[in-house]
Amino acid sequence: MRTFFVIIILAFSASCLAYEGQILFSGNEIHYEVEEADGEVVILIGDGPGFSSSYMKGILSGRKTLRYDQLESGSSKNHSDVAIDFQYFVAELASLIFSLEIDSFHLLGHGFGSAIAVGFALTNPEGLLSLVMINPRLNLPAIDSALSDLADGESSQSFDKFHYLFGDGPTSELKPVLSRDIINEEIYNLFWGETPTFISGILRGHDFSSGLLDINVPILICSGLNSFPGVKNLLTFQEGSPNIEFVTFMNSGHLPMLEEKKAFKTIVEDFLQRAEENFSHQGQQEMNLDDMSEVPGDMVFGWEDLEKVHELHVGDDFSVKLPSNRGAGYFWKVKSLDENSIRLISDPYYEELKESGGGRDVFDFRVVGSGKSSIEFSFGSLWEETSIRT
């Protein structure tokens, strides 16, 4: 008699781990979920506004991803009366990145989420490696024109722009991924408008594509062949920009990441890897703040000098330069200092760094008295009184 032993090995991978949480922004709870894996994080920005980001879960399995629900969408909760406009969503994304202390990242936006990604990328954020856009909604006048052409051929009573903006999801017997019964109609109407034949909300007249030439990182545009308003419309974004690559998914509509999962993952992974290699080869590292001084003998202190003791003499002038992102509405300010020892000698100002992205808030001080003193800084946004960090 023979005995067979069957050994079952259960392997757990870091790529299988996920956790979720919330950050507070302007008193509101912004829900996020992280799928853990090695490598640089890809921040996923969903379509809408008004849809949960859950439909994007797992689209880059094996990659570290962070997706979040925009305010009034999914599990994010509105506890304030703050006015929600496009700039709010850009600041919301910035708050997520700053609050979770993400130093380097890729952005991947779908539909309306691509507009948010472009809006944030135009602030020249430090740490941005690349930008991926899936059927981006950037040129709203062009979309309006395409809607008008379609409406001319249909009954005005049956025409609904929602169908063309979000499609019917993957071709299957499954329930549509993005549909009216799961969207927050209030926020959708605020941005896209209640009128069924054209854009009548906040987005009307905006063309975010005009800023693409000012984005210095590699850009990949993914278009489904059967998407609205069509590949021809999106190809115009590539004109004159050597940073933009364009891929058409031949068997897809608005959701190529779900309709052609394997091809989408392969193409995007290759792009992300090349973007990271390009970043590494360029040697873009945070500038040594001591070398930023243009005047010999000036003393310049930066992030690496915080929590340290520095000895100066009465009459010495020095500067403190801290990484910020004024374009997204985030900046540093002096929270407290002992004016018997140290005083500001000019208004704080912003110094943009095109080479490495981002910028610095600059504070110029003079030592006016002896003793031991500290300077406390706070970092926050225009939208809220509570600081993110001090």
Buried (B, 14 or more C-beta within 10 A) or exposed (E): EEEEEEEEEEEEEEBEEEEEEBBBBBBBBBBBBBBBBEBBBBBBBBBBBBBBBBBBBBBBEBBBBBBBBBBBBBBBBBEBEBEBEBBBBBBBBBBBBBBBEBEBBBBBBBBBBBBBBBBBBBBBBBBBBBBBBBBBBBBBEBBBBBBEEBBEEEEEEEBEBBBBBBBBBBEEEEEBBBBEEBBBEEBBBBBBBEEBBBBBBBBBEBEBBEEBBEBEBBBBBBBBEBBBBEBEBBBEBBEEEEBBBBBBBEEBBBBBBBBBBEBBBEBBBEBBEBBBEBBEEEEBEBBEBEEBBEEEEBBBBBEEBEEEEEEBEEEBBBBBBBBBBBBBBBBBEBEEBBEEBBBBEEEBEBEEBEEBBBBBBBBBBBBBEEEEBEBEBBBBBEBBEEBBEE
